[in-house]
C-alpha cells in the first residue's frame, strides 16, 4: 500500500513542482527519492544486496541508458532545427504555406506549417519557437484570442505528425529497437488515424475559437510582444529540400541501419540545409552551438524523467500496475496501449514512456504472437496521448516560455487537442488493427 502511495504521490509531486516552474533535472530526482522512501527502496548501492534495486543505481541506470541510446539523434535533430531556423529556411517554408492558404485560413496555415516542419524532422521545440512569431502576427491580424496559439502550435506538432508512420521524430523510432520493425510499420492504419486526428482536431480547434470569439474574446496585444525581424529568406524550395532529404534517407536506410538510419538522415538534412542556404545564415557555427546546447537540455530533461521512471519501475507497486495492465481482457494491443499511455503520463514524456515500457512489454507481447507492426503503431500513437499532461516539458515550454500564457488560460485547448484527440485516434487504431486492416 505504501509503495502505491509512493508511486502515485511521486507522480503528483512531479506534476505540481514542474507546473510551478522548477527544473526537471532537480525535480525528477526529488520525486524519485519520495517514491523510493515510501516503497522502502535502499537509497544507495552499498545499502542494497548485490545487484539489488536502489535509488541511485536505478535512477542513473535509467538516465544514462536513455542518453546512450538517443544522444546522437537528439544532437543532430537539434542542430538540424537550429540550422533551418538560423538560415531562415523554416520561416520561408512557414510563410510560403501562409501565402498559399491566405489570411482567412490563418489557423490552418499555422497547423500545417508546424506539421510540415515536424514531419520533416525539425525538433518540436524549434518548430514552436520558429512558428510562434508568425502565429502571433496572424492571430493579431485575424483578431483571435491569443490563448489558443499554444493549442495551434501543439496540435500541428505532437499529434497527427509526431507518431505517424515515416515520421523522423524519435517517438516513431524507439519501438524499432524492441520490435524489429521499420518506421513505416502499420502505415495503412497510421494514415487513416492521422487523417482522422487532423480533421477532427482542426474542427474542434476552430469550434473552440468560434465559441471564444462569440463570447467576446479578442486579441490582446502586450508590450513585450516580440518584433518580427524582417530578413531576406531563402526560396521555399531550398527550405523544403532538406526536409525531403531527411525523409528519403531514412526511408532508404531504415532496413539496413534501423535506428541508426535517423542519424544518417538528420546529418544529410544538416549538410543539405547548409549548402543550399549558406548565404542566408546569420552565424552557422553559432546555430550549431545553440543546437548542441538545446540538445543537451532536451535530452537531459527527458532522461531525468526516464530516471524517475527507472526508480518507479523498481518499486513493488509498479509490477502490480504493469501486471494489471498487461492482463486486461481482450486485445493485447489494448493492454500495451494503456501501459504505454499511463507510463508516458507518469513521466511526462512520450519517448520516456516508450523507453521504460517497451523493454518490459515487448518480449511479453511478442511471445504471445502479437503482430509487431500493429504493436509498433499502437505504442507510438499511445505514447503521444497522456504524455501531454500539464507537466510535460514541451507543454510547459510552449505555453509559458514561448507563448507567455498561463496553464489556466491555455491548457484547456492544449489538453483537448493533444490528449483527447490522440486517445480517440488510439482507439480507432486498435479497432482497425483488430479488424485486420494493414496486417
Beta strands, then each sheet from edge to edge (+ up, - down):
end
